[in-house]
């Protein structure tokens, strides 16, 4: 089974960086981000199905958090959460650190963001002016604190599992499926006017960056040679 090495890590850093550049181009050059977000927020579907939207927001998030805690528990015991077999120490470190720190880091980045929720902006019926997507001037009080999405961080541990090994063939398909599922579950926040589409994109990209950094630190140290589960 393929494991991480320097070449595969550099390849995925390049791929993930390229995806980040494409996302930034989409946000800054086109108007699709605001168009999509405004159309979803102004949809009457939310008013007609408020209970379903609230369930869509609450229950998958709760289930994902509970599952993440189970994975952390198995990892602390040195067991594969899916098969129960023993896992190597570097894998344990990677899983525990990734699942605990990525949501915390996401929260810290969001706290420094001046990007406001769509429903607070004048273009969406609010009172605030639009702020640049990459404005991370620290917000002590007031508006902002909306990018990246804290809701999406509940699903970020899916990426951590996908990056246990360099995604290839079936693993690449699983990675794509996880990202699509993250957007499907996170898009409820666009319907509620809590996030732009770009916030979700940045949340996924940021989680991937954190995973790749942790792969380098935990799984590619000089004293670790491609640990198996």
N, C-alpha and C positions, 0 to 999 in steps of 0.2 A: 504494500500500500504506500502511495506517495506521501512523503513527509516534507516538512519545510527545509529548505537550504537557502543559502545566500542568493542564489540566482532566482529561485521562485519568489523569494521575498521582494527582491528588487523589481521583478516583473509585475507583481501585484501593487507595489507602490506606484509604479509608472501607470498602470491601468487605473488605479483609484484616483491618482492625481489628474489624469485625463478626464475622468468622469466629473471631477470637481470643476475643471475648467469649462467643460460643456454646460454644466449646471449654472455656473456663474454667467456664462454668455447668455443662456436662456433667460435668466433673471434680469440682467442689466440691459440687454439689447432689444429683447422682444417685450410685448405687453401681455403675453399669454398668462403670466402669473396672476396679474390683477384681474384679467378677464375671467379666467377659470374660477378664481376665488369669489369674485363678485357674483357670477351666475349661480354658483352653488349656494352662496349665502342668501341670495334673494329668492331662491326656489321656494315655492309654497309647500314642497314636500316636507320640510321641517315642521311647519305648523300643523300639517295633517297627521304626522306620525311622530309627535314629540316623544311619546313613551318608547317607541322603537329606537329613536335616535339616542335617548338617554341610556337604554340598555346596550346599544351598540357601543357607546362610550365606556360604560362602567364594567360590564361583565367580562369582555375579552381582556381588558386591562387587569382586572383582579385575578383572572385565571393565569395570565402570563406572569404576574408577580409571584403568585403561589408556586407556579412551576419553576421559576428562577430560584426561589428559596429552596425547593427540593433539590435542584441541581447543585446548589451551593452546599447543602447538607451532605449529599453523596460525595462531592468533591473533597470536603473536609474529612470524610471518613476514608478517602482514598479509593472510592468505588466509581465505576462507570454508571451514571444514572440510568442508562438504558439496558445494560446487561448485568450489572452487579459485579463484574470482574474488577480486579485491582487495576489502578491506574498509576502511572509514574508521577513522581513529585512535581516535575516541571508543568505537567498538564494540570495538576491540582492547583498550583500557583496561578497559572494562566486563567483558569476558569473562575476561581474565587476572586482574584483581583479584577478581572474584566466585569464580572456580574455585579460587583459592589461599587467599583469606581466609575464606570461609564455613566450611570445615572447621576452620580454626584457631580462629575465633571460637566455633564450637560446642564445641570442646574446652575453651576457656577458661571458657565459661559452665558447662559440665558439671563442671569442676574445682571450681567454687564452689557446687555444688548439694549439699544434704544429703539429697536424695531417693535412697533406696537401691534396689537391684535387688529385685524381688519374691522371688527365692529366698533372700534374706538376711533376710526379714521373718518374724516369728513366725507370721503368718497363712498363710504359704506353707511352713512347716516350718523356717524359719531361727531366728535368735536375737534379731533387732533389732525394736524398736518402729517402727511406722509414723511417717514424718515428713511434714509438710505438703508438698503438691505444689510450692508456690512458696517453699519454704525454701531460700534461697540464701546462708545463712551459710557463709562460706568454711571449707572442710574441709582443714586442714593435713595431718592423718593420719586414718586410720580409715575408716569406712564412708561411703556416699553416692556422689557423683560418678556419677550414673546418669541425669541429666536435663539436657539433651536427649541423644538417642541419637547416639553417635559413628558407629555402623554406618549410620544413616540419612544422615549427612553425606556418605557416599560417593555418594549419589544426588542431593545438593542441587544439583549443577550442572545437572540437568535443568530445574529451576525457573529457573535463570539464563538458559537458552536460551529458555524460554517467555516470559520477561519482556523479551526483547530488543525486543519491540514490545508495546503494550497488547493483551492477549488479547481477541479479538473473533471471534465466529462460529467458524470452523475453529480459530483459535488458542485459543479458550476450550475447545474440545473436546480439543485436544492437552494443555492444562494439566490438565484433569480426568483425562485418561488417564494423564498422568505422575504425578499425585498418587496415583491408584489403584494404579499399578505400584509406587510407593515404599512404600505400605502393604503390598502383597502381598509384596514382597521383605523389608521390615523386620519383618513379623509373625513371622518365624522367631525373632526375639529374644524374643517373648512366649512362644513354645513352649518356649524354653530357660530361661525365668524370668529373663532378663536385663533386660527392660523391661516396664513397663505400657503399655497402649494409649495412655494420656495422654502418655507420653514420646515416642511416635512422632508424635502429633498436634502436640505442642509443637515437635518437631524440624522438621516441615514448615512450621509457621507461622513459626518463627524464621528459617528459610532464606528464606521469602518476604519477611519484613521486611528482611532484609539485602539482598535483590535490589532491593527498591523504594528503599532508601536509595542503593544504587549507581546505580540508574537516575537518581535525582535528581542525584547527584554527577557521573556520567560522561556521561550522555546529555541532560541538561536544563540544562547550564551555559549562561550567557548567550552564550558564544562558540561554542556548538554548536547548530546548528539542525537537529534531526531527522536525524542521519546515517543513511545507508543502508548496507546490507551492501557 
